[in-house]
């Protein structure tokens, strides 16, 4: 690791407000700051928008708006619900259809809510944040099974802060507050159903009601027809914790109220709440880094680190199940459904009525196991072995059936959607699968291939990465054996290719194959190579892979990424001049550190919606909630944190590659001041820096398909101009 000398413009030993000459750019909507933004946006657009820009933007918009995309659906009663955007409806339609219609080539959709019309009517760019429909258990709705009570969350411009309004699925209208409808004002938080007249509420409704992370401190129960201010407190956290969460499981025979005190990003206390006994709470007695869930008669435990329960040792990264009633009574019997190995990690868990489906990553390759009980014993079998690539599994209705939705795709293979049934497992039959829909190609994939390879990091750790490009750039082969293969796939021809290296490396988030629709059209089709690094800090090998790059070990993520960059060059895939890196959010911190610490490895750097000022990140928006990931700069942690704070590492006299920074004014998760201040610091150093800020979009950077197409066209055209 090569760390630049400390930035002479910023003195980290002083109070940040005194030491930081660019702190005024943290005034998100201040006139001076917005004038600065507008000036740089104009420069960026003038520089990037060449003769190829508009055709590319149009092509990307067509992909995002394509009418033959697979509509993702959620089953509620007799209908399948979908949220859809297209050229005529950029903000989107919430709609539904029947199962029979959905299976047809041209489903007939009933529009429930038109967000473009609502946006025009209310003069707000509404962005969909989801809907929760109350399942009709008991009461007047049960006989006819009427699914009508709905809570819809909408964000102005794409920010995390949103509003929740009650919607009637019978009359297809919002229920006004004056008629007793639930309405949560704008803020961070949410509503969830208990019954038709009661909800659980969290709300950002004042400085004393939020934690240092900006999330609600108090969770409440709110009855219809009463003022929000009279909602009854159920659970709260301290001001320096993260947030409080409460919910209700309405499964007949297994009804449960539960609460979670999120103490930090990775620590929590889970409680069962007795709503009939003045909300008396029973804590689930497990370590705070164990995630607890319930399903029917089961309790499910997912520990991040090793722990011992009643004298039995369990490994971090396992999936453990037991009888909920017995566990709460103190009986120790538990069953391990999955235990990690050196190569295999738990990616996800899907629950049907009687089955537990476990999605596993083995050297970042997907496989799925089904677990079920038979005569009191747990059985296990492989599921969906005929499918390849990345597999995503979701229950059709976990309360009532054994049916699942399964999607499969990879970097260059579009998504296929299947409907599967697990009913035959207990009879020894394979899982039945029916192909429901298949998306068409969005770019020319003939001659393209993808391979997996491994680089060796500074401390000897083997780091997997995927390489996608033309057959003359990569070797189309099976996944290499990590025990015998080192280095990237061999080049078939002598010509190095423009290459983008993408990474994230944080929060135990895994980077797995998914169809590269936009990148395929903008980059692969034109002859570029795309690489994805599975560096430490992610979840590709479970909690240990993540923990290896936490806090004072953050440098390992950056060493891993640098090792992959060197591998791409040493094996001839590309050259330094033709190699760019790209990342967003925590990945923006990653590429910010590539710029600051490894400028000699790249010909261009893209930094999106990033964290960059690690001295002040915990004081900006949701930053305090990430101290468990990075450390606390207000403590002795700053001694190691300054070694990966790009804003403090950039310095005079360094030859930095060209850099593009993008962010969103509406990003209320990662403060836009990070990208703004980094740009200003680089400008003072005379670096080649381009800056573009979308005025909407939240942390995703774009609020609708048109903005997504524009943002991506700007990024890819800039990359071609630099590498091309």
N, C-alpha and C positions, 0 to 999 in steps of 0.2 A: 504494500500500500504506500503510495506516495502522497503525502499531505502537503498542500501548499502552505506557505507562510501565512500568518494571520492577516486578514484584510486590514490594511492601514486606515481605511475609512470608518471602521467600526471597532470600538473598544469594548469587548465583552465583559470587562471587569467593572465598567461603569453601569449606572442605572440605564436600562435600555432606552427610556424616553430621552435621556441626555446623550447617549452614545450613538444613537441611530439617526443619521441625517435624513433617512427616507421614511421615517415613521408616519409622516403625514399621509402617505399613500395607503395607510390602514383605514382612513376615513372612507368607507365603502362608497357612499353616495355624496361625498363632499364635492363642491363645485370645482375646486382646484384639482382634486384627484381625477374626477371624471373628464375634465379638460385634458389632462395628461393622457388618459386612456383613449379619448377620441383621436388625439393627435397620433398616437402610436398605431391605432387601428387603421387610420388612413394610410400611414406609411407602409404597414404590412400588406394591406390590400393592393396598394399601388405596386409593391415589389413582387408579390406572389401571383397576382391575377394576370397571367400571360394568356396567349392565344389558346392554350390547352385547358385553362381553368374552367371555363363555362361548359365545354363538352364533358369534362370529368364530373363536375357538379351535377349535371343533368343525368349522367349515367348512374351516379350514386343515388340520386333522388329516385330514379326509376326502380332501383333495387329495393330501397326502403319502402316505396309505395306499391310494389308489385301486388297485383290482385291475386296471384297464384301462390302467395305465401301460405304456410300452414297456420290456420287460426288456432292458437292455444286456447283450451277450454277448461272450464271448471263446472262440474256437475252439481246442480242444486235442484232437487226434486226431479221433475220430468224434463228439465231444460238443461242445455249446455250454454254457459255464459262465456263471452269473449269481449276483450277490449281491442279495438281495431283502428289503425290509422291508414290513410291513403292520400292521394293527391287532392281529392275533394274534401277530405276531413283530416287536416294535418294535426289538429288537437285530439281528434278521435271520437269514436262511437262506442258506447257500451251497448251490447246487443245480446240476443239469445236465439237459440234454435232448438229443434228437437234432435234426439239422437239419430233417428232415421234420416232426417234431412242433412245432418252433419256428415253422414257417410256418403252422401251423394256428391257428384262433381260440382254441383252448383247449389249449395245450401241456401235455404230461404231464411233470412235473418229478420228478426223483429228488433227495431231500434228502441232502446229504453232511454238513453240519454245522449244527446248530441252536444259534445263539449265545444265545438266551434260555434254553434248557435248560442250556447250559454255564455261563452267568452264574449261574443259580440253584444249580447244583451246586457251583460254586466260590465263590459269594458275592462275585462281582466283576462289575461292569457292563462286559462286554467289548464293544469297538467294533471293527468290521472294518477292518483296514488292508491287506488284500490277500493274494493267494496266488500263488506261483510254482511251476508244474508243470514237472518235468524232461522235456524232449523225449527219447524213447528213440532214441538213436543208438548202434548197436553194442551188444555185450554180450548178456546173456541176454534182455533185453527186446525186442531189435530184431525178432526173427522175428514175434512176435505183436503188435508195436507197442503194448505195454502202457504206458499213461500212469498211473503210480502214485505216484511220488515227489514229494511236495508240501511246500512250506514255507509255512506260514500265519502271518501276523503279526496280532496282536491287541493292542489298546490298552486299559488299564484306565481307563474314564471318558472316553476321547477324547483323552488327552494324546499329544504326539508320541512320547514314550518308549513303547516297546511291547516285547512278547516275540515270539519266533519259535519255532514248534514244528513238528516234522515230522509229516505226516499221510499215511496210506496210502489211496490212492483205490480199492484193491481191497477191503481189509477195512473201510474207512470208520472208521478210528480213529486217534487220535494214537499215535505210536510212543514209548513211555516211554524216558527216558534209560537206564534199566536194561537195555533191550533194544537199546541202540545208537542210539536216535533222536537226531537233532540237536535241541538245545534252547538257544536264546539267552535268557538272563535279561533282565529288564526294563531298558531303557535306550535311548538313541538309537543307531541303527545298523541292521544287517540281515544277512541271509544270502542268498546266491545260489548256484545250482548250478554245479558244474563237471562232475561225473559223479555216479553213484548213490551213491558213497561219499565224495565230496569237495565241500566248499563254500568259497566265499569269505566271510569274516567281517569285519564292523566292529562294534565294541562299546564302549559307554561303561562301562568297567569300572574306574574309579578316577580320581582327580584328575589323575594324571600322564598318563593315557591319553586325555585330552580336550584340545581346543584352547580358546582363550579364548572361542570361540563355543559351547562345550559339546558339540561333535561329536567323534567318534572321530579320534584322531591317526594310528592305525595300522590298516592293512588286512592281514588274515592269511589263510592257507590252512589249513583245518581238516579233518582226516581222521576218518571215522567210527570210533567206538570209542576215541578218545583224548580226554583232558580238554581243555576249552576253553583252559585255561591253557597247553597245549602247542602251540596253533595256531602255525604258522610265519609270522613277519613277512615280508611281501612288499613293502609300500610304506608310507611314513610322511610326515608333514608336520611343520613346526615348530609350536610351541605357539601362535604368533600367526597361523598360517594358518587356513583354515576346516575342511577335512577331507580324508581320503584315501578314494578309491573304487577298487575293482578289480572286474573282471568277465570273463566268458568267452563268446565267440561260438561256438556249436557247429555252425554251418552246415557241412555236409559239403563238404570241399575248401577251405574258407575259415576253418578253426578259428583263433581268435585269443584270446590272453589280453591284456587291456589294463588300464591303470591311469591314474588321473587324480589329480594333486595340485591340489586346489582351494585356490589361494593367497588368494582372496577371492571375493566374490560374482560378479565378472565376469572373473576372471583364473585361468588354469589351465595346467598342463603336462600333456600327454597322452603316454603311453608305450605301446609294445608290449612285452610281457613274454615272454621265452623260458623257459617253465616247465621245459624239459628241460636248460637250461644255468644252473642255480642262479639262476633268475629274473633273468637278465641283461636289462637294460632298454634300449630304443632310444627316445629322445625324438623326437616328431614336431616337426620344426624349423619352427615357425610362431610368431608373436607370441602372448603369453599371453592376449590377448582374442579369439583365434580358437577357436571350438568345432570339435572334430574328431570325425568319426564314420566308421565303416566299414560297408560293405554289399557282401557277396560280393567282387568284385574292385575295388570302388570305394572311394576316400577322398572324404569330403564335408567341406568347410570352410565355416564361417559366421562371417565376421569382424564384429566390432562396429564397428571403425573402419577407415579406409583403410589398406592396407598394400601393400608391393611384394614380389613373389616372383620371383627370377631376372630382375629388370629389368622385370617386367610389373606394372602398378598395378591393384589391385582395390579396389572401393568397399566401405566398411562397409555391412552389411545385405544383401550379396550371398549367393547360394548358388553354390559353386564345386565342381566334381567333377573327378576325375582317376583314372587307373589307379593303384591303391594300390602295386603292386610297383614301377612306374616312379617314382612319387613318392618312395618310400623309397630308391630307387637314385640319386636326385638329378636325374632328368630333369624338366624344368620344365613340360611340356605340361599345361595345365589347361583346363577348359571352364567358362564362366560360364553357368549355367542361368537365373539370375535376377539382375537388377541393379535396385536401387531407383530410383525417380524422385521428383520432388517430391510426387507424389500417391500413389504405390504403394509398399507395403512388404511384405516377406515375413512371413507369419503362421505358417506351419507347413510341414513336409515329411513326406510319407507314402511309405514304400517298399514296393513289391511285389517279386516275384522279379526282374522285369526293368525295372520302370518307377519313375520318380521323379515323384511328384505334388506340386506346389507350390501351396499355398493363399496367395493374395495379397489384401491389403486395398488397395482403391483408393478413397480418401476414405472409408474405413471400410466399404466395400461389398465383399463376398466374391466372388472368382472363383477357379477352379482350372485349372491347366495340367498336362498330362501330358507328360513327357519320356521318350524311350526311344531305344535305339540300333538302328540299322538299317544293315547293311553297313559297320559301323565308324563311322558318323556319327550324331550326335545329332539327333533329330527332336522337334518340339514340336507339341502340338495342344490346343485348348480341351477341357475336360472338364466335364460336368454343366451345360452352359449352359442347359438347360431348367429348372433348379432356381433358386429365388430365396431371398433371406434369408441367414442365416448357414449356412455349410456346414461340416460336420465330416467328415473322411475318415479311415478306419482300415483297415489291411490285414486281410483275413480270415486269411491265413497268408503272411507276407512271405517265408518260406523256400520255399514250394512253389507258389504260385499268383499269378495276376494279378487276383484278386477283391478287392473292397473293400466295406466298409460305408460308406454315406453318409447323414448325417442333415441335414435342413434344417428351419429354423424362423425365426420372427422375434418381435418383441415381442408380437404379438397372434395369431400363427398357431402352433398346436401343432406338435410335432415329428412329422415323417414319417421313417421308416427305409427305406432302399433297399439292395438288393444289386446291385453293379455288377461288370462284367467289362471289363478293358482288353485282352483277347485280340485284338480286332479292329483295334486301332490300326495295327498293322503292315500291315494289308490295306486301310487307308484307310477303315475303317468307324467309325461313331461308337461311343462307349462305351455299352454296353447297360445299362439300369437296370430293376430290378424293384422295385415298391413291396411291401415286406414287411409293414410295420405302420404305423398312423397313430394318434396319440394324440387323444382327444377334447378339446374345449374344457373348461377348468376355470373359466371365468368368461364372463359374457355379453359378447360382443365386438361385437354389432351396434351400429353407430353409433360405434365406436371407429376411430381412425386413428393412423398414426405417420408422422412426417416427419423429415427431417434439415435442420438449419439451421446457421448459422455466426455466431459472435460475434467481436468484435475485442478482443484483449487490450491491455493497457497499452502494450506495445511495438509494436503494430500487427499482431501475429501473428493469423491467422484460426484460430479454434478451433471445430471441429465439435461439434455436440451433437444428440442425438435427443430428440424430443418426442412423447409418447404420451398420448392422451386422447380425449375425446369429439369428435365432428365439429364441435360448436359451440365447441370450445376450440382446435382446431388445424386447419390446412388440409391435407386429404388430397391431397397432390400428389407428383409425382416429386421426387427429390433435387434441390434447387436447384443451379444452376450457381454455384460459389463465386466465379467471376469477376464475377458480376452481382448476387448476392443477399447482402444483409447483414441480420442481424436474424432473429428467430424467425418462424415461420409466422404469418400474419395471423389475428387473432381474428374469427370470424364474428359473435359476439354481444358485448354490452357487459359481461357478467358475468365478473370475474376468478375463477379457480378455485384451490382449495387445491392446491399443487404441491410435490412432493418432487424435489429436485435431488440426484442420486447421482453420486459420482465416486470415483476411486482415484488415478491419477496417479503411479505409481511402478513400479520394477523392470521396466520395459518390458512391462507387462501391459496388453493392449488390452481396452477395454470395447466389445464388439460385441453386436448384437441377439441376444437369447435370450428364449424364451417366459416371460412374467411371470405364472406360475401363481398364486403367493401374492399378489404385488402387484396382479394383476388382480382377484382376489376381494376383497382387503382395501381397495384404493384406487381402481383405475380404475372398477370396477363401480359404486362409490358416487359417482362424479362427479369424482374427483381426477385430476390430471395428473401424469405421471411423466416426468422429464427425466434424461438421462444425458449427462454432459459428457466429451468425449474430450480431456482436458487434457494438456499436456506432462508428461513423466515416464512416460507410458504408452508403448505400442509401436505406436500406430495409424499412425504414419508412419515406423516403423523405429527403429534405434538413435539416429539424430540427434534424433528427437522425445523420446526418453528422456534422452539426454545433455544436452539443453537445460535440464533442470530438476534436474540433479545438484548436490549439495553447495551451493556458494555461490550457485548459480542456482536454488535450491529455490523461491524466491519466485515464479518464473514460473508454476509449477503453481498457486499460490494466486491469482495475478493472473488466470490463465485462468479458473479456477472463478468468481471474483468477476465477471469479465466476462460469463459466461453468466448468472449470477444477475441482474445488472443488465439484461441483454437480455430475460430473461423478464418483468421488471417493465416496462421501457420499451415493450415491444411489447404490453402488456396481457394477456399470458397469466395473470398473477397480480399480487399486490401484495406488498410486503414482509411485511405482517402474515399473508399466506396462503402464504408461501414458507418451506419447511424444507429443510435439507440433511442428507444421511445418508451415512455411510461407515464402513468397518471396517478394522482393521489399519492399513496405511499410509493407507487412506482415513479412518481415525479420526484420524490425525495431520492429514490434510487438513481434516476438519470441526472438529477442535480449533483449527486456525488460523483457520478461518472465525469461530468463536466469539471468539477472542482478538483477531483483527486486523480483522475485518469484521462486528462485531455489528450494525451498522446495516442490513445487507442481508437479515437473516433474521428470521422470526417464531418459529422453533424450530430446534434443532440436535440431531441424533442422532449420538452418538460410540460406536462399537462396537469391542471388543477392541483398544484403540488404543495407539499410542506417543504419549506426551505430554511426558514428562520427558526431553528430549534431552541433558541434562547427565549422566544416569546410564544411559541406554538401553544403552550398550555393556557395562555391568557386570551387566546383568540377562538371564539365560537366553541366548537365541540372539542377543542384540543386537549383539555384537561382529562378527558376520558381515555386518552391514548398514552398516559404516563406509564401504564403497565407495559406498553410496547417499547417505548423509547427511553424512559427515565423522567425524572422531575428536574427541570433546569434550575429550580429555586433551591436545590439542595446540592450536596457534593457531587451529584450525578453530572452536573455541568462539566466536571473535569473530563469525563469521557464523551459527553454529548457534543462538545464543541468539535470533536474530531470527525463528526458526520453532519455538521451544520453547514450546508453549502454556502449560505449567505455570509458566514463568517470565514469561509475558506478561500473564496475567490480573492485574488491578489494581483497587484501590478507585476508586470514583467513576465506573465505567463501567456503562452500562445494558445488561446482557447479556440476550439473549432466553432463554426457558426452554430448558433442556438436559437431555437424557436420556443417561446413560452406562450401557453394559452391558459385561460381561466374563464370564469364566469362571474359577473357582478352579483348574480343571485345565489352564488354558492355560499350557503350558510352552514356548511360542514367544515370545509377547509377554506380559511379566509383568503380572499383574492389578494390581500396585502402581501402574501408570500411571493407570488409571481410578480407583482408590481415592483416590490422592493428589490428583488433579485435583478430584474431588468434594469432598474435605475442604477444599481451598483455596477453591473456589467457595462452599462453605457459610460459611466465615469471612468471605467478602466479601458475604454476604447475597444471593447470586444464587438464582434459582429453578432448583434442580437436583434431578433425580430419578435414583436409582442402583439398578441391579438386577444381581446377580451370580449366574449359574448355578453350582451346585456341581460340575457335570460338563461335558463337552462339548469340552474342549480349545480350540484356536484357532478352531474353527468355532462355538463358543458353545453347542452342543447335542449330546448324545450319541445321540439317537434321535428319531423323528418327533414323539413327544409333546412333547419339550423344544423342538424346532424350532417346533412350532405355538404353544406357550405363549410363547416368546420373541418370535415375530413378531406374535402377537396383542397382546402388551404394547406393542410398538413402534408398531403401527398405531393402536391405540386411543389411545395417548398423543398421536400426531400429530393424530388427528382432534380430540381435546380441545383441542389448542393452535391448530389452524388452522380448525376447523370448521364 
